Amino acid sequence: MTLSWEGEDEDARAARRAAAQKAALQAGRTGEPLRLGNEFSEVRVSRMETRNGSRLLVGHGLTSTGTGVPEAVLRAISVDTIARLCLDVVKAGGTLTDLPEKDLRELPDLGGSFNNDTAWRHEMARLG
């Protein structure tokens, strides 16, 4: 199966730029990567020093930032989860669509710290 899409060339250029940026980040790696995993997968998380401070680089190619380690890790987990869900929908023959503005407006604003704190406690509990 071959995939193609509108903007494919632009995405390819962006991917090449991102790869160059990743290589530059990896040059700033400090220490050994932290390995997190379970029986299904393993992710390596490395600390990078940049001109704007420390960043986390997750071994499967995602660079995540945050105001601290918990926020950066939660952002990486969110991106990975959303990507997996999207892939499952497409594999099942579904079509991805944006939520209508009306539905977005109806979502409650629980505040970032409530969501981040709750999610971080959940992830820490999962690790045991």
Residue pairs with C-beta under 8 A, 6 or more apart in sequence:
5 11
21 63
22 57
22 61
22 63
25 48
25 50
25 55
25 57
25 63
26 46
26 48
26 57
28 48
28 49
28 50
29 46
29 47
29 48
29 57
30 46
30 47
30 48
30 49
31 46
31 47
33 44
33 45
33 46
33 59
34 44
34 45
34 46
35 42
35 43
35 44
35 45
36 42
36 43
36 44
36 45
36 127
37 43
42 59
43 58
43 59
43 60
44 58
44 59
45 56
45 57
45 58
45 59
45 73
45 76
46 56
46 57
46 59
47 54
47 55
47 56
47 57
48 54
48 55
48 56
48 57
49 55
55 63
55 64
55 65
55 72
56 63
56 64
56 65
56 66
56 69
56 72
56 73
56 76
57 63
57 64
58 64
58 76
60 80
62 76
62 79
62 80
64 72
64 73
64 75
64 76
64 79
65 72
65 75
66 72
66 73
66 74
66 75
70 116
70 120
71 116
73 120
73 123
74 116
74 119
74 120
74 123
77 119
77 123
86 96
89 95
89 96
90 96
